Amino acid sequence: MLDKYAKKSEHVIYVIFRIIIGVLYAMHGMSKIGLLGKPSMTGLWAFIGVAELLIGLGIALGLFSRLAALGGFIIMVGAQVTQHFPKGLNPMANGGELSLLFLAAFLVIFAMGGGKFSLGHTFFKKELW
């Protein structure tokens, strides 16, 4: 019974997943560039903030979803290597659990693309990158 319901609603569930991940990642970037009440970061951090904002919007809207997911994955690997692993390998102790969750979500989005309910599918009838 659950399998039947899950299969019937998989496109809706996936778009909800994609939008939540995209919006949260965009907000992650917005906080770095001073749009959510925090002071704006500078230099490389500001560049990463803009990239996170654009990646999050691409994922939430379903436009260039695979390319955006790849970019987010690369940024999250960089976060793990430069910010979290130096503090130890346990993500609960080194503060890396959020970036690992994003990393895992980006793997799913990379595999699935924008899905049926995406701007890419609506405008181009196919997944672009």
MIKE-420711 format. One record per atom (N, C-alpha, C): atom name; residue in one letter; residue number from 1; z, y, x. Coordinates in Angstrom, 1 decimal. Atoms other than C-alpha are relative to their C-alpha. Layout:
residues N
CA, A, NUM, Z, Y, X
...
This chain:
residues 129
N, M, 1, 0.0, -1.2, 0.8
CA, M, 1, 0.0, 0.0, 0.0
C, M, 1, 0.0, 1.3, 0.9
N, L, 2, -0.1, -1.2, -0.9
CA, L, 2, 0.9, 2.5, 2.8
C, L, 2, -1.3, 0.1, 0.7
N, D, 3, 1.3, -0.1, -0.7
CA, D, 3, -2.3, 1.6, 4.6
C, D, 3, -1.1, 0.6, -0.8
N, K, 4, 1.0, -0.5, 0.9
CA, K, 4, -4.4, 2.4, 1.6
C, K, 4, 0.2, 1.5, -0.2
N, Y, 5, -0.3, -1.4, 0.2
CA, Y, 5, -2.7, 5.8, 1.1
C, Y, 5, -0.3, 0.7, 1.3
N, A, 6, 0.2, -0.6, -1.3
CA, A, 6, -2.8, 6.6, 4.8
C, A, 6, -1.5, 0.1, 0.3
N, K, 7, 1.4, -0.1, -0.2
CA, K, 7, -6.5, 5.8, 5.0
C, K, 7, -0.7, 1.0, -0.9
N, K, 8, 0.6, -0.9, 1.0
CA, K, 8, -7.3, 7.8, 1.9
C, K, 8, 0.3, 1.5, 0.4
N, S, 9, -0.4, -1.4, -0.4
CA, S, 9, -5.5, 10.9, 3.3
C, S, 9, -0.1, 0.3, 1.4
N, E, 10, 0.0, -0.2, -1.5
CA, E, 10, -6.3, 10.6, 7.0
C, E, 10, -0.6, 1.3, 0.4
N, H, 11, 0.7, -1.2, -0.4
CA, H, 11, -8.6, 13.6, 7.1
C, H, 11, 0.9, 1.2, -0.3
N, V, 12, -1.0, -1.1, 0.4
CA, V, 12, -6.0, 15.9, 5.3
C, V, 12, 1.2, 0.0, 1.0
N, I, 13, -1.1, 0.1, -0.9
CA, I, 13, -3.2, 14.6, 7.5
C, I, 13, -0.4, 0.5, 1.4
N, Y, 14, 0.5, -0.4, -1.4
CA, Y, 14, -5.3, 15.2, 10.7
C, Y, 14, -0.2, 1.5, 0.0
N, V, 15, 0.2, -1.5, 0.0
CA, V, 15, -6.2, 18.8, 9.7
C, V, 15, 1.3, 0.7, 0.0
N, I, 16, -1.4, -0.6, -0.1
CA, I, 16, -2.5, 19.5, 9.1
C, I, 16, 0.5, -0.1, 1.4
N, F, 17, -0.4, 0.2, -1.4
CA, F, 17, -1.7, 18.1, 12.5
C, F, 17, -0.6, 0.9, 0.9
N, R, 18, 0.8, -0.9, -0.9
CA, R, 18, -4.5, 20.0, 14.2
C, R, 18, 0.5, 1.5, -0.2
N, I, 19, -0.3, -1.4, 0.3
CA, I, 19, -3.5, 23.3, 12.5
C, I, 19, 1.4, 0.3, 0.6
N, I, 20, -1.3, -0.2, -0.5
CA, I, 20, 0.2, 22.9, 13.3
C, I, 20, 0.0, 0.1, 1.6
N, I, 21, 0.1, 0.0, -1.5
CA, I, 21, -0.5, 22.1, 17.0
C, I, 21, -0.7, 1.3, 0.5
N, G, 22, 0.7, -1.2, -0.4
CA, G, 22, -3.0, 24.9, 17.3
C, G, 22, 0.8, 1.3, -0.2
N, V, 23, -0.8, -1.2, 0.2
CA, V, 23, -0.8, 27.6, 15.7
C, V, 23, 1.2, 0.1, 0.9
N, L, 24, -1.1, 0.0, -0.9
CA, L, 24, 2.2, 26.6, 17.7
C, L, 24, -0.4, 0.3, 1.5
N, Y, 25, 0.4, -0.3, -1.4
CA, Y, 25, 0.2, 26.6, 21.0
C, Y, 25, -0.5, 1.5, 0.1
N, A, 26, 0.5, -1.4, 0.0
CA, A, 26, -1.4, 30.0, 20.1
C, A, 26, 1.3, 0.9, 0.1
N, M, 27, -1.3, -0.8, -0.1
CA, M, 27, 2.2, 31.3, 19.5
C, M, 27, 0.6, -0.1, 1.4
N, H, 28, -0.5, 0.2, -1.4
CA, H, 28, 3.2, 29.9, 22.9
C, H, 28, -0.7, 1.0, 0.9
N, G, 29, 0.7, -1.0, -0.8
CA, G, 29, 0.5, 32.0, 24.4
C, G, 29, 0.3, 1.4, -0.3
N, M, 30, -0.4, -1.3, 0.5
CA, M, 30, 1.3, 35.0, 22.3
C, M, 30, 1.3, 0.5, 0.6
N, S, 31, -1.3, -0.4, -0.6
CA, S, 31, 4.8, 35.0, 23.6
C, S, 31, -0.1, 0.4, 1.4
N, K, 32, 0.2, -0.4, -1.4
CA, K, 32, 3.5, 35.2, 27.2
C, K, 32, -0.6, 1.4, 0.1
N, I, 33, 0.7, -1.3, -0.2
CA, I, 33, 1.4, 38.3, 26.5
C, I, 33, 0.7, 1.1, -0.8
N, G, 34, -0.8, -1.1, 0.6
CA, G, 34, 4.1, 40.2, 24.6
C, G, 34, -0.3, 0.2, -1.5
N, L, 35, 0.3, -0.2, 1.4
CA, L, 35, 2.9, 39.7, 21.0
C, L, 35, 1.1, -0.5, -1.0
N, L, 36, -1.0, 0.6, 0.8
CA, L, 36, 6.0, 38.0, 19.7
C, L, 36, 1.4, 0.6, 0.3
N, G, 37, -1.2, -0.6, -0.3
CA, G, 37, 8.7, 40.4, 20.8
C, G, 37, 0.6, -0.2, 1.4
N, K, 38, -0.4, 0.2, -1.4
CA, K, 38, 9.1, 39.1, 24.4
C, K, 38, -0.8, 0.9, 0.9
N, P, 39, 0.8, -0.8, -0.9
CA, P, 39, 8.1, 41.2, 27.3
C, P, 39, -1.2, -0.7, 0.5
N, S, 40, 1.3, 0.5, -0.5
CA, S, 40, 4.5, 40.7, 28.5
C, S, 40, 0.2, -0.5, 1.4
N, M, 41, 0.0, 0.5, -1.4
CA, M, 41, 4.1, 38.5, 31.6
C, M, 41, -1.2, 0.6, 0.6
N, T, 42, 1.1, -0.6, -0.8
CA, T, 42, 1.7, 39.6, 34.3
C, T, 42, -0.7, -1.0, 0.9
N, G, 43, 0.7, 0.8, -1.0
CA, G, 43, -0.8, 38.1, 36.7
C, G, 43, -0.5, -1.3, -0.7
N, L, 44, 0.4, 1.3, 0.5
CA, L, 44, -1.5, 34.4, 36.3
C, L, 44, 0.6, -0.4, -1.3
N, W, 45, -0.7, 0.4, 1.3
CA, W, 45, 1.1, 34.0, 33.5
C, W, 45, -0.7, 0.7, -1.2
N, A, 46, 0.8, -0.7, 1.1
CA, A, 46, -0.8, 36.6, 31.4
C, A, 46, -1.3, -0.7, -0.3
N, F, 47, 1.3, 0.7, 0.2
CA, F, 47, -4.1, 34.8, 32.0
C, F, 47, 0.3, -1.3, -0.7
N, I, 48, -0.4, 1.3, 0.7
CA, I, 48, -2.4, 31.5, 31.0
C, I, 48, 0.3, 0.3, -1.5
N, G, 49, -0.4, -0.3, 1.4
CA, G, 49, -1.0, 33.2, 27.9
C, G, 49, -1.2, 0.3, -0.9
N, V, 50, 1.3, -0.2, 0.8
CA, V, 50, -4.5, 34.4, 26.8
C, V, 50, -0.7, -1.3, -0.2
N, A, 51, 0.6, 1.3, 0.1
CA, A, 51, -5.9, 31.0, 27.5
C, A, 51, 0.7, -0.9, -1.1
N, E, 52, -0.7, 0.7, 1.0
CA, E, 52, -3.2, 29.4, 25.4
C, E, 52, -0.2, 0.5, -1.4
N, L, 53, 0.3, -0.6, 1.3
CA, L, 53, -3.8, 31.8, 22.6
C, L, 53, -1.4, -0.4, -0.5
N, L, 54, 1.4, 0.4, 0.4
CA, L, 54, -7.6, 31.1, 22.6
C, L, 54, -0.1, -1.5, -0.3
N, I, 55, 0.1, 1.5, 0.2
CA, I, 55, -7.1, 27.3, 22.9
C, I, 55, 0.7, -0.3, -1.3
N, G, 56, -0.7, 0.3, 1.2
CA, G, 56, -4.6, 27.3, 20.1
C, G, 56, -0.8, 0.4, -1.2
N, L, 57, 0.9, -0.5, 1.1
CA, L, 57, -7.0, 29.3, 17.8
C, L, 57, -1.1, -1.0, -0.1
N, G, 58, 1.2, 1.0, 0.1
CA, G, 58, -9.9, 26.9, 18.7
C, G, 58, 0.5, -1.3, -0.7
N, I, 59, -0.5, 1.2, 0.6
CA, I, 59, -7.8, 23.9, 17.8
C, I, 59, 0.4, 0.2, -1.4
N, A, 60, -0.4, -0.3, 1.4
CA, A, 60, -6.3, 25.4, 14.6
C, A, 60, -1.2, 0.1, -0.9
N, L, 61, 1.2, -0.2, 0.8
CA, L, 61, -9.8, 26.4, 13.4
C, L, 61, -1.0, -1.1, 0.1
N, G, 62, 0.9, 1.1, -0.1
CA, G, 62, -11.5, 23.3, 14.6
C, G, 62, -1.3, 0.4, 0.6
N, L, 63, 1.2, -0.5, -0.7
CA, L, 63, -14.0, 25.1, 16.8
C, L, 63, 0.1, -0.2, 1.5
N, F, 64, 0.0, 0.5, -1.4
CA, F, 64, -14.8, 23.6, 20.2
C, F, 64, 1.3, -0.7, 0.2
N, S, 65, -1.4, 0.7, -0.1
CA, S, 65, -11.7, 21.4, 19.6
C, S, 65, 0.1, -0.8, 1.2
N, R, 66, -0.2, 0.9, -1.1
CA, R, 66, -12.4, 18.9, 22.3
C, R, 66, 0.1, 0.8, 1.3
N, L, 67, 0.0, -0.9, -1.2
CA, L, 67, -13.1, 21.6, 24.9
C, L, 67, 1.4, 0.7, 0.1
N, A, 68, -1.3, -0.7, 0.0
CA, A, 68, -9.9, 23.5, 23.8
C, A, 68, 1.1, -1.0, 0.4
N, A, 69, -1.0, 1.0, -0.3
CA, A, 69, -7.9, 20.3, 23.9
C, A, 69, 0.0, -0.4, 1.5
N, L, 70, 0.1, 0.2, -1.4
CA, L, 70, -9.1, 19.6, 27.4
C, L, 70, 0.6, 1.1, 0.8
N, G, 71, -0.6, -1.1, -0.7
CA, G, 71, -8.1, 23.1, 28.5
C, G, 71, 1.5, 0.0, -0.2
N, G, 72, -1.4, 0.1, 0.2
CA, G, 72, -4.7, 22.7, 26.9
C, G, 72, 0.7, -1.1, 0.8
N, F, 73, -0.5, 1.2, -0.8
CA, F, 73, -4.2, 19.3, 28.6
C, F, 73, 0.1, 0.4, 1.4
N, I, 74, -0.1, -0.4, -1.4
CA, I, 74, -5.0, 20.8, 32.0
C, I, 74, 1.1, 1.0, 0.2
N, I, 75, -1.1, -1.0, -0.1
CA, I, 75, -2.6, 23.7, 31.4
C, I, 75, 1.4, -0.7, 0.0
N, M, 76, -1.3, 0.7, 0.2
CA, M, 76, 0.2, 21.3, 30.3
C, M, 76, 0.2, -0.9, 1.2
N, V, 77, -0.2, 0.8, -1.3
CA, V, 77, -0.4, 19.0, 33.4
C, V, 77, 0.5, 1.0, 1.1
N, G, 78, -0.4, -1.0, -1.0
CA, G, 78, -0.1, 22.2, 35.5
C, G, 78, 1.4, 0.4, -0.2
N, A, 79, -1.4, -0.4, 0.3
CA, A, 79, 3.1, 23.1, 33.7
C, A, 79, 1.0, -1.1, 0.5
N, Q, 80, -0.9, 1.1, -0.5
CA, Q, 80, 4.6, 19.7, 34.4
C, Q, 80, 0.1, 0.0, 1.5
N, V, 81, 0.0, 0.1, -1.5
CA, V, 81, 3.6, 19.7, 38.1
C, V, 81, 0.7, 1.2, 0.6
N, T, 82, -0.5, -1.2, -0.7
CA, T, 82, 4.6, 23.3, 38.9
C, T, 82, 1.4, 0.4, -0.5
N, Q, 83, -1.2, -0.5, 0.6
CA, Q, 83, 7.5, 24.0, 36.5
C, Q, 83, 1.1, -1.1, -0.3
N, H, 84, -1.0, 0.9, 0.5
CA, H, 84, 9.2, 20.8, 35.4
C, H, 84, 0.3, -1.1, 1.0
N, F, 85, -0.2, 1.1, -1.0
CA, F, 85, 8.7, 17.9, 38.0
C, F, 85, 0.9, 0.5, 1.2
N, P, 86, -0.9, -0.4, -1.0
CA, P, 86, 10.4, 20.0, 40.7
C, P, 86, 1.5, 0.0, -0.3
N, K, 87, -1.4, 0.1, 0.5
CA, K, 87, 13.5, 19.9, 38.6
C, K, 87, 0.5, -1.4, -0.3
N, G, 88, -0.3, 1.4, 0.3
CA, G, 88, 13.4, 16.1, 38.2
C, G, 88, -1.1, -0.6, -0.9
N, L, 89, 1.0, 0.6, 0.8
CA, L, 89, 11.3, 13.6, 36.4
C, L, 89, 0.4, -0.2, -1.5
N, N, 90, -0.4, 0.1, 1.4
CA, N, 90, 13.4, 13.4, 33.2
C, N, 90, -0.3, 1.2, -0.8
N, P, 91, 0.4, -1.2, 0.7
CA, P, 91, 11.8, 15.7, 30.7
C, P, 91, 1.1, 0.6, -0.8
N, M, 92, -1.2, -0.5, 0.7
CA, M, 92, 15.1, 16.1, 28.8
C, M, 92, 0.9, 0.8, 0.9
N, A, 93, -0.8, -0.7, -0.9
CA, A, 93, 16.7, 17.4, 31.9
C, A, 93, -0.8, 1.1, 0.7
N, N, 94, 0.8, -1.0, -0.7
CA, N, 94, 13.8, 19.4, 33.4
C, N, 94, -0.6, 1.0, -0.9
N, G, 95, 0.6, -0.9, 1.0
CA, G, 95, 12.8, 21.2, 30.2
C, G, 95, -1.5, -0.2, -0.3
N, G, 96, 1.4, 0.2, 0.2
CA, G, 96, 9.4, 19.6, 30.1
C, G, 96, -0.4, -0.8, -1.3
N, E, 97, 0.3, 0.7, 1.2
CA, E, 97, 9.6, 17.9, 26.7
C, E, 97, -1.1, 0.6, -0.9
N, L, 98, 1.0, -0.6, 0.9
CA, L, 98, 7.6, 20.5, 24.8
C, L, 98, -1.4, -0.1, 0.6
N, S, 99, 1.3, 0.1, -0.6
CA, S, 99, 4.8, 20.5, 27.3
C, S, 99, -0.6, -1.4, 0.0
N, L, 100, 0.4, 1.4, 0.1
CA, L, 100, 4.7, 16.7, 27.2
C, L, 100, -0.5, -0.3, -1.4
N, L, 101, 0.5, 0.2, 1.4
CA, L, 101, 4.4, 16.8, 23.4
C, L, 101, -1.3, 0.7, -0.2
N, F, 102, 1.3, -0.6, 0.1
CA, F, 102, 1.6, 19.3, 23.6
C, F, 102, -1.1, -0.8, 0.7
N, L, 103, 1.0, 0.9, -0.8
CA, L, 103, -0.1, 17.1, 26.3
C, L, 103, -0.4, -1.2, -0.8
N, A, 104, 0.3, 1.1, 0.8
CA, A, 104, 0.1, 14.1, 24.0
C, A, 104, -0.9, 0.4, -1.2
N, A, 105, 0.8, -0.5, 1.2
CA, A, 105, -1.2, 16.1, 21.0
C, A, 105, -1.5, 0.3, 0.5
N, F, 106, 1.3, -0.3, -0.5
CA, F, 106, -4.1, 17.3, 23.1
C, F, 106, -0.9, -1.2, 0.3
N, L, 107, 0.8, 1.2, -0.2
CA, L, 107, -5.1, 13.8, 24.0
C, L, 107, -0.5, -0.5, -1.3
N, V, 108, 0.5, 0.4, 1.3
CA, V, 108, -5.3, 12.9, 20.3
C, V, 108, -1.1, 0.9, -0.5
N, I, 109, 1.0, -0.9, 0.5
CA, I, 109, -7.3, 16.0, 19.5
C, I, 109, -1.3, -0.1, 0.8
N, F, 110, 1.1, 0.3, -0.8
CA, F, 110, -9.6, 15.3, 22.4
C, F, 110, -0.8, -1.2, -0.5
N, A, 111, 0.6, 1.3, 0.5
CA, A, 111, -10.2, 11.8, 21.1
C, A, 111, -0.7, 0.2, -1.4
N, M, 112, 0.4, -0.1, 1.4
CA, M, 112, -10.6, 12.9, 17.4
C, M, 112, -1.0, 1.2, -0.2
N, G, 113, 0.8, -1.2, 0.2
CA, G, 113, -12.4, 16.3, 17.8
C, G, 113, 0.6, 0.8, -1.1
N, G, 114, -0.4, -0.9, 1.0
CA, G, 114, -12.2, 18.9, 15.1
C, G, 114, 0.3, -0.7, -1.3
N, G, 115, -0.1, 0.7, 1.2
CA, G, 115, -12.5, 16.4, 12.3
C, G, 115, -0.8, 0.5, -1.1
N, K, 116, 0.8, -0.3, 1.2
CA, K, 116, -14.0, 16.6, 8.8
C, K, 116, 0.2, 1.5, -0.4
N, F, 117, -0.4, -1.4, 0.5
CA, F, 117, -12.2, 19.9, 7.9
C, F, 117, 0.2, 0.9, 1.2
N, S, 118, -0.1, -0.8, -1.2
CA, S, 118, -13.1, 22.1, 10.8
C, S, 118, -1.2, 1.0, -0.1
N, L, 119, 1.1, -1.0, 0.0
CA, L, 119, -15.3, 25.2, 11.4
C, L, 119, -1.2, -0.6, 0.7
N, G, 120, 1.1, 0.6, -0.7
CA, G, 120, -17.4, 23.2, 13.8
C, G, 120, -0.8, -0.9, -0.9
N, H, 121, 0.7, 0.9, 1.0
CA, H, 121, -18.2, 20.6, 11.1
C, H, 121, -0.6, 0.9, -1.1
N, T, 122, 0.6, -0.8, 1.1
CA, T, 122, -18.7, 23.3, 8.5
C, T, 122, -1.2, 0.7, 0.4
N, F, 123, 1.2, -0.8, -0.5
CA, F, 123, -21.1, 25.5, 10.5
C, F, 123, -1.1, -0.8, 0.7
N, F, 124, 1.0, 0.7, -0.9
CA, F, 124, -22.8, 23.0, 12.8
C, F, 124, -0.2, -1.5, -0.4
N, K, 125, 0.1, 1.4, 0.5
CA, K, 125, -22.4, 19.6, 11.0
C, K, 125, 0.3, -1.0, 1.1
N, K, 126, -0.4, 0.9, -1.1
CA, K, 126, -21.2, 18.1, 14.3
C, K, 126, 1.0, 0.6, 0.8
N, E, 127, -1.0, -0.5, -0.9
CA, E, 127, -18.6, 18.4, 16.9
C, E, 127, -0.7, 0.6, 1.2
N, L, 128, 0.5, -0.6, -1.2
CA, L, 128, -19.4, 20.9, 19.6
C, L, 128, 1.0, -0.2, 1.1
N, W, 129, -0.8, 0.3, -1.2
CA, W, 129, -18.0, 19.7, 22.9
C, W, 129, 1.3, -0.6, -0.4
